[in-house]
Every structure is written in C-alpha cells, then in structure tokens.
Amino acid sequence: MWRLSLRNFSTYETLPASTWTDVAQALRRLDGFRHDDARLEYAGGGADEACLNVGGGEAGRVVVGIQTADADYIHLIDPTQDEAQTTQSVGGQETPLPGTFYVPLALALHAARYFYQHRAADPSLQWVAPGFEGEC
C-alpha cells in the first residue's frame, strides 16, 4: 500500500497515491517554499518496504533519496552540476549540500516513476550513499 505526503508549510498533507499521475502531480507542487518536502512510502511489510523522499523545489531543482528494506539510504545525483555547496529549503530547513545533489525536477520525476513501478532505485541513474541516514 502506497502512502504519499506533501509538506504544506509546517504540516504534512496526506494525498492519494493510487496512480502514478497522483504522485507526479504532488511532486510537481514542490516549490522550495510552501511545499518543500514529499514522501512516498510503500508499506508492504518486510522486504517490500521502501521510501522515496523528494525535497526542495526552488528553481526546479530537488533532492531525491531512497531507502529500501535491503539497502542503505542513497541519493540521486546530477554529475553535470558543480560540487560547490548549495543551500535550499528542504523539509522546512535550509539544507547545504553539494550542488550535484540538487537534480532537475524532470530527472527526479523519472527516478520517482521507476521507484513507483519497482520499489527500487533506477539502476540507469547515478546514486550515491551520502554518509548520513535518511528519514524513512
């Protein structure tokens, strides 16, 4: 069963996640201000549990992380971006991360669609273990 939540200023709204369209519409609302964090969780129990976090949205760039029951928390990266620290509001906090962690929304939607279909990270994309635990 899928659960989708979107941060609306300081509270999280629960949204429908019955179809990919539901999820995509919610992720497109990320703006780095009013909506700066979304979480898509699959609670199937055991090895099926998985979580996708997408945060930010300022200037059409977001941070994407995935946690599955059998793998470490990983982040999607955009290797075409500069490694210099970039700060953006993610989950209500100004979050400094290397610029490679802030990916274009179109790339995030591609990763999220694969996750929604397979409950896993798309192996055709570049992922890194950031060295800190995610929140799933």
MDAnalysis code that builds the backbone (N, CA, C; Angstrom):
import MDAnalysis as mda
import numpy as np

u = mda.Universe.empty(408, n_residues=136, atom_resindex=np.repeat(np.arange(136), 3), trajectory=True)
u.add_TopologyAttr("name", ["N", "CA", "C"] * 136)
u.add_TopologyAttr("resid", np.arange(1, 137))
u.add_TopologyAttr("resname", ["MET", "TRP", "ARG", "LEU", "SER", "LEU", "ARG", "ASN", "PHE", "SER", "THR", "TYR", "GLU", "THR", "LEU", "PRO", "ALA", "SER", "THR", "TRP", "THR", "ASP", "VAL", "ALA", "GLN", "ALA", "LEU", "ARG", "ARG", "LEU", "ASP", "GLY", "PHE", "ARG", "HIS", "ASP", "ASP", "ALA", "ARG", "LEU", "GLU", "TYR", "ALA", "GLY", "GLY", "GLY", "ALA", "ASP", "GLU", "ALA", "CYS", "LEU", "ASN", "VAL", "GLY", "GLY", "GLY", "GLU", "ALA", "GLY", "ARG", "VAL", "VAL", "VAL", "GLY", "ILE", "GLN", "THR", "ALA", "ASP", "ALA", "ASP", "TYR", "ILE", "HIS", "LEU", "ILE", "ASP", "PRO", "THR", "GLN", "ASP", "GLU", "ALA", "GLN", "THR", "THR", "GLN", "SER", "VAL", "GLY", "GLY", "GLN", "GLU", "THR", "PRO", "LEU", "PRO", "GLY", "THR", "PHE", "TYR", "VAL", "PRO", "LEU", "ALA", "LEU", "ALA", "LEU", "HIS", "ALA", "ALA", "ARG", "TYR", "PHE", "TYR", "GLN", "HIS", "ARG", "ALA", "ALA", "ASP", "PRO", "SER", "LEU", "GLN", "TRP", "VAL", "ALA", "PRO", "GLY", "PHE", "GLU", "GLY", "GLU", "CYS"])
u.atoms.positions = np.array([
    [0.838, -1.182, 0.000],
    [0.000, 0.000, 0.000],
    [0.885, 1.248, 0.000],
    [0.590, 2.159, -0.906],
    [1.344, 3.408, -1.013],
    [0.766, 4.486, -0.107],
    [1.657, 5.257, 0.500],
    [1.280, 6.455, 1.266],
    [2.096, 7.614, 0.714],
    [1.424, 8.733, 0.469],
    [2.078, 9.914, -0.081],
    [1.759, 11.097, 0.812],
    [2.791, 11.822, 1.200],
    [2.572, 13.035, 1.992],
    [3.390, 14.171, 1.385],
    [2.829, 15.375, 1.504],
    [3.449, 16.583, 0.971],
    [3.422, 17.641, 2.056],
    [4.568, 18.231, 2.320],
    [4.669, 19.282, 3.337],
    [4.039, 20.565, 2.797],
    [3.109, 21.104, 3.573],
    [2.426, 22.356, 3.251],
    [2.755, 23.318, 4.380],
    [3.759, 24.150, 4.172],
    [4.359, 24.984, 5.215],
    [4.835, 24.098, 6.351],
    [4.170, 24.032, 7.473],
    [4.706, 23.280, 8.611],
    [3.987, 21.962, 8.885],
    [3.003, 21.600, 8.083],
    [2.294, 20.338, 8.306],
    [2.339, 19.485, 7.031],
    [2.147, 18.215, 7.215],
    [2.128, 17.293, 6.083],
    [0.701, 16.929, 5.727],
    [0.382, 17.035, 4.434],
    [-0.914, 16.614, 3.918],
    [-0.761, 15.191, 3.391],
    [-1.737, 14.358, 3.657],
    [-1.766, 13.033, 3.053],
    [-2.536, 13.144, 1.745],
    [-1.933, 12.652, 0.675],
    [-2.519, 12.762, -0.652],
    [-2.737, 11.369, -1.235],
    [-3.633, 11.249, -2.219],
    [-3.823, 9.956, -2.864],
    [-2.576, 9.542, -3.644],
    [-2.311, 8.242, -3.673],
    [-1.183, 7.704, -4.431],
    [-1.620, 6.449, -5.180],
    [-2.863, 6.452, -5.644],
    [-3.417, 5.288, -6.325],
    [-2.822, 5.086, -7.712],
    [-2.378, 6.179, -8.340],
    [-1.811, 6.101, -9.683],
    [-0.525, 6.920, -9.735],
    [0.269, 6.665, -10.781],
    [1.472, 7.457, -10.979],
    [1.113, 8.931, -11.162],
    [0.006, 9.220, -11.811],
    [-0.418, 10.606, -12.030],
    [-0.597, 11.336, -10.708],
    [-1.180, 10.667, -9.708],
    [-1.333, 11.270, -8.371],
    [0.020, 11.692, -7.810],
    [0.983, 10.798, -7.912],
    [2.315, 11.048, -7.359],
    [2.997, 12.184, -8.120],
    [2.968, 12.126, -9.434],
    [3.625, 13.156, -10.255],
    [3.045, 14.536, -9.977],
    [1.723, 14.620, -9.828],
    [1.091, 15.914, -9.543],
    [1.584, 16.470, -8.210],
    [1.714, 15.617, -7.217],
    [2.197, 16.076, -5.909],
    [3.644, 16.553, -6.005],
    [4.493, 15.810, -6.694],
    [5.903, 16.188, -6.789],
    [6.086, 17.477, -7.578],
    [5.237, 17.710, -8.540],
    [5.328, 18.958, -9.315],
    [4.943, 20.183, -8.475],
    [4.320, 19.976, -7.342],
    [3.953, 21.087, -6.465],
    [5.129, 21.581, -5.628],
    [6.231, 20.826, -5.588],
    [7.394, 21.252, -4.807],
    [7.925, 22.568, -5.353],
    [8.009, 23.567, -4.464],
    [8.433, 24.905, -4.886],
    [9.545, 25.489, -4.020],
    [10.012, 24.734, -3.018],
    [11.070, 25.228, -2.147],
    [10.595, 26.251, -1.129],
    [9.310, 26.469, -1.054],
    [8.747, 27.434, -0.111],
    [7.560, 26.812, 0.612],
    [6.395, 26.906, 0.018],
    [5.194, 26.337, 0.646],
    [5.278, 24.809, 0.707],
    [5.695, 24.209, -0.384],
    [5.845, 22.754, -0.472],
    [7.320, 22.455, -0.729],
    [8.016, 21.954, 0.304],
    [9.446, 21.699, 0.127],
    [9.863, 20.295, 0.550],
    [8.888, 19.396, 0.697],
    [9.220, 18.034, 1.080],
    [8.048, 17.118, 0.738],
    [8.350, 15.996, 0.110],
    [7.350, 14.979, -0.191],
    [7.927, 13.621, 0.162],
    [7.053, 12.736, 0.601],
    [7.486, 11.381, 0.963],
    [6.496, 10.381, 0.378],
    [7.034, 9.400, -0.335],
    [6.243, 8.320, -0.892],
    [6.746, 7.031, -0.261],
    [5.852, 6.358, 0.473],
    [6.241, 5.147, 1.188],
    [5.398, 3.967, 0.729],
    [6.047, 2.824, 0.603],
    [5.333, 1.584, 0.357],
    [5.467, 0.750, 1.614],
    [4.342, 0.473, 2.241],
    [4.332, -0.283, 3.493],
    [3.741, -1.661, 3.230],
    [4.525, -2.518, 2.620],
    [4.073, -3.865, 2.313],
    [4.559, -4.873, 3.334],
    [5.397, -4.423, 4.235],
    [5.941, -5.318, 5.246],
    [7.216, -6.000, 4.769],
    [8.169, -6.126, 5.662],
    [9.399, -6.846, 5.379],
    [10.198, -6.278, 4.223],
    [10.599, -7.158, 3.305],
    [11.468, -6.777, 2.197],
    [10.794, -5.850, 1.195],
    [9.479, -5.719, 1.237],
    [8.772, -4.847, 0.298],
    [8.762, -3.382, 0.720],
    [9.109, -3.088, 1.959],
    [9.049, -1.704, 2.424],
    [10.084, -0.851, 1.709],
    [9.652, 0.348, 1.316],
    [10.534, 1.259, 0.598],
    [10.015, 2.679, 0.763],
    [10.932, 3.630, 0.669],
    [10.571, 5.028, 0.869],
    [11.369, 5.908, -0.088],
    [10.673, 6.877, -0.688],
    [11.288, 7.878, -1.553],
    [11.034, 9.237, -0.926],
    [12.075, 10.018, -0.737],
    [11.952, 11.396, -0.255],
    [12.392, 12.338, -1.365],
    [11.595, 13.376, -1.601],
    [11.943, 14.405, -2.568],
    [11.748, 15.739, -1.873],
    [12.785, 16.555, -1.833],
    [12.691, 17.823, -1.128],
    [13.254, 18.972, -1.934],
    [12.844, 20.160, -1.548],
    [13.311, 21.367, -2.215],
    [12.302, 21.843, -3.233],
    [12.778, 22.160, -4.416],
    [11.898, 22.624, -5.479],
    [12.244, 24.004, -5.984],
    [13.067, 24.714, -5.241],
    [13.474, 26.059, -5.648],
    [14.196, 25.980, -6.995],
    [13.821, 26.829, -7.920],
    [14.423, 26.882, -9.261],
    [14.321, 25.543, -9.992],
    [13.288, 24.753, -9.677],
    [13.071, 23.497, -10.384],
    [14.069, 22.397, -10.070],
    [14.779, 22.513, -8.924],
    [15.769, 21.505, -8.529],
    [15.377, 20.932, -7.172],
    [15.568, 19.620, -7.029],
    [15.170, 18.921, -5.816],
    [16.253, 17.933, -5.388],
    [16.121, 17.451, -4.168],
    [16.971, 16.404, -3.621],
    [16.121, 15.135, -3.574],
    [16.683, 14.013, -4.024],
    [15.951, 12.749, -4.069],
    [16.727, 11.695, -3.297],
    [16.052, 11.035, -2.364],
    [16.664, 9.945, -1.616],
    [15.744, 8.744, -1.579],
    [16.342, 7.561, -1.557],
    [15.583, 6.310, -1.496],
    [16.155, 5.428, -0.400],
    [15.253, 4.781, 0.318],
    [15.631, 3.770, 1.315],
    [14.763, 2.547, 1.064],
    [15.382, 1.391, 0.924],
    [14.633, 0.146, 0.814],
    [15.026, -0.751, 1.981],
    [14.246, -1.789, 2.197],
    [14.499, -2.672, 3.334],
    [15.848, -3.369, 3.243],
    [16.347, -3.577, 2.033],
    [17.586, -4.331, 1.868],
    [18.784, -3.493, 1.406],
    [18.696, -2.161, 1.497],
    [19.803, -1.321, 1.019],
    [19.950, -0.077, 1.882],
    [21.137, 0.538, 1.827],
    [21.391, 1.789, 2.535],
    [20.641, 2.936, 1.862],
    [20.473, 4.018, 2.593],
    [19.860, 5.222, 2.053],
    [20.781, 5.776, 0.964],
    [20.213, 6.096, -0.199],
    [21.004, 6.621, -1.302],
    [20.367, 7.889, -1.857],
    [21.204, 8.726, -2.470],
    [20.756, 9.975, -3.096],
    [21.029, 9.932, -4.585],
    [20.082, 10.464, -5.347],
    [20.262, 10.671, -6.771],
    [21.180, 11.875, -6.951],
    [22.112, 11.787, -7.895],
    [22.978, 12.940, -8.157],
    [22.910, 13.328, -9.633],
    [23.267, 14.570, -9.879],
    [23.393, 15.116, -11.230],
    [24.865, 15.446, -11.420],
    [25.637, 14.543, -12.048],
    [27.083, 14.754, -12.163],
    [27.468, 15.934, -13.041],
    [26.515, 16.533, -13.751],
    [26.834, 17.704, -14.576],
    [26.899, 18.975, -13.747],
    [26.490, 18.915, -12.488],
    [26.474, 20.093, -11.630],
    [27.769, 20.228, -10.853],
    [28.029, 21.429, -10.390],
    [29.211, 21.766, -9.596],
    [29.097, 21.122, -8.213],
    [30.224, 20.709, -7.662],
    [30.262, 20.127, -6.312],
    [30.126, 21.175, -5.211],
    [30.237, 22.454, -5.546],
    [30.179, 23.517, -4.534],
    [28.871, 23.427, -3.747],
    [28.947, 23.753, -2.463],
    [27.782, 23.714, -1.594],
    [26.677, 24.635, -2.123],
    [25.467, 24.122, -2.120],
    [24.278, 24.878, -2.491],
    [23.290, 24.711, -1.354],
    [22.576, 25.771, -1.022],
    [21.613, 25.706, 0.071],
    [20.212, 25.931, -0.466],
    [19.285, 25.098, 0.011],
    [17.893, 25.179, -0.404],
    [17.033, 24.722, 0.771],
    [15.804, 25.196, 0.825],
    [14.879, 24.751, 1.868],
    [14.370, 23.360, 1.529],
    [14.654, 22.427, 2.437],
    [14.192, 21.044, 2.302],
    [13.580, 20.652, 3.646],
    [12.300, 20.355, 3.656],
    [11.647, 19.966, 4.901],
    [11.625, 21.066, 5.941],
    [11.575, 22.321, 5.487],
    [11.493, 23.446, 6.413],
    [12.818, 23.927, 6.949],
    [13.921, 23.348, 6.480],
    [15.236, 23.754, 6.953],
    [16.125, 24.097, 5.772],
    [16.915, 25.139, 5.926],
    [17.905, 25.465, 4.907],
    [18.958, 24.357, 4.939],
    [19.131, 23.674, 3.817],
    [19.970, 22.488, 3.767],
    [21.119, 22.669, 2.789],
    [22.355, 22.802, 3.301],
    [23.504, 22.908, 2.398],
    [23.972, 21.512, 1.980],
    [24.045, 21.306, 0.679],
    [24.525, 20.046, 0.114],
    [25.369, 20.362, -1.114],
    [26.206, 19.415, -1.542],
    [26.908, 19.631, -2.806],
    [25.899, 19.851, -3.931],
    [26.241, 20.702, -4.880],
    [25.332, 21.015, -5.974],
    [24.877, 19.803, -6.758],
    [25.681, 18.749, -6.770],
    [25.317, 17.532, -7.503],
    [24.087, 16.841, -6.918],
    [23.774, 17.122, -5.649],
    [22.616, 16.500, -5.003],
    [21.302, 17.161, -5.416],
    [21.362, 18.376, -5.939],
    [20.155, 19.085, -6.377],
    [19.944, 18.794, -7.855],
    [18.978, 17.923, -8.154],
    [18.751, 17.459, -9.523],
    [17.543, 18.166, -10.132],
    [17.470, 18.261, -11.459],
    [16.296, 18.854, -12.091],
    [15.042, 18.036, -11.788],
    [13.928, 18.722, -11.665],
    [12.671, 18.038, -11.351],
    [12.360, 16.943, -12.366],
    [12.646, 17.159, -13.641],
    [12.375, 16.137, -14.664],
    [13.128, 14.843, -14.360],
    [14.381, 14.947, -13.902],
    [15.154, 13.760, -13.542],
    [14.563, 13.102, -12.293],
    [14.142, 13.921, -11.336],
    [13.511, 13.397, -10.118],
    [12.223, 12.646, -10.453],
    [11.438, 13.182, -11.379],
    [10.200, 12.514, -11.780],
    [10.500, 11.177, -12.459],
    [11.547, 11.132, -13.254],
    [11.951, 9.869, -13.876],
    [12.301, 8.838, -12.797],
    [13.106, 9.256, -11.821],
    [13.503, 8.357, -10.728],
    [12.294, 7.935, -9.896],
    [11.391, 8.867, -9.640],
    [10.204, 8.566, -8.835],
    [9.275, 7.596, -9.558],
    [9.137, 7.753, -10.857],
    [8.268, 6.836, -11.617],
    [8.820, 5.404, -11.563],
    [10.129, 5.264, -11.747],
    [10.745, 3.933, -11.648],
    [10.515, 3.364, -10.248],
    [10.722, 4.199, -9.226],
    [10.509, 3.765, -7.840],
    [9.064, 3.320, -7.634],
    [8.117, 4.081, -8.155],
    [6.692, 3.761, -8.004],
    [6.369, 2.415, -8.671],
    [7.023, 2.131, -9.769],
    [6.755, 0.889, -10.503],
    [7.494, -0.324, -9.925],
    [8.702, -0.101, -9.359],
    [9.556, -1.226, -8.968],
    [9.962, -1.239, -7.490],
    [9.629, -0.181, -6.747],
    [10.050, -0.048, -5.341],
    [11.567, -0.210, -5.194],
    [12.290, 0.433, -6.123],
    [13.759, 0.373, -6.130],
    [14.297, 1.598, -6.856],
    [15.604, 1.820, -6.705],
    [16.279, 2.904, -7.420],
    [16.524, 2.471, -8.863],
    [16.305, 3.385, -9.784],
    [16.544, 3.114, -11.202],
    [18.044, 2.902, -11.411],
    [18.457, 1.714, -11.837],
    [19.895, 1.444, -11.987],
    [20.541, 2.214, -13.144],
    [19.749, 2.818, -14.012],
    [20.325, 3.592, -15.115],
    [20.741, 4.999, -14.685],
    [20.374, 5.386, -13.460],
    [20.718, 6.711, -12.936],
    [21.893, 6.607, -11.973],
    [22.481, 7.755, -11.627],
    [23.627, 7.756, -10.714],
    [23.167, 8.039, -9.291],
    [23.540, 7.143, -8.383],
    [23.160, 7.228, -6.972],
    [24.424, 7.163, -6.120],
    [24.394, 7.825, -4.963],
    [25.499, 7.753, -4.003],
    [24.927, 7.573, -2.609],
    [25.720, 6.922, -1.757],
    [25.394, 6.832, -0.330],
    [26.025, 8.059, 0.310],
    [25.222, 8.998, 0.835],
    [25.759, 10.278, 1.285],
    [26.532, 10.250, 2.596],
    [26.534, 9.142, 3.299],
    [27.259, 9.089, 4.560],
    [26.440, 9.547, 5.746],
    [25.121, 9.726, 5.549],
    [24.236, 10.014, 6.676],
    [22.933, 9.276, 6.441],
    [22.211, 9.052, 7.504],
    [20.963, 8.302, 7.429],
    [19.836, 9.174, 6.931],
    [19.006, 8.625, 6.086],
    [17.803, 9.321, 5.623],
    [16.659, 9.083, 6.587],
    [15.547, 9.709, 6.306],
    [14.370, 9.573, 7.165],
    [13.281, 8.815, 6.436],
    [13.228, 7.542, 6.627],
    [12.144, 6.730, 6.063],
    [11.541, 5.893, 7.148],
])
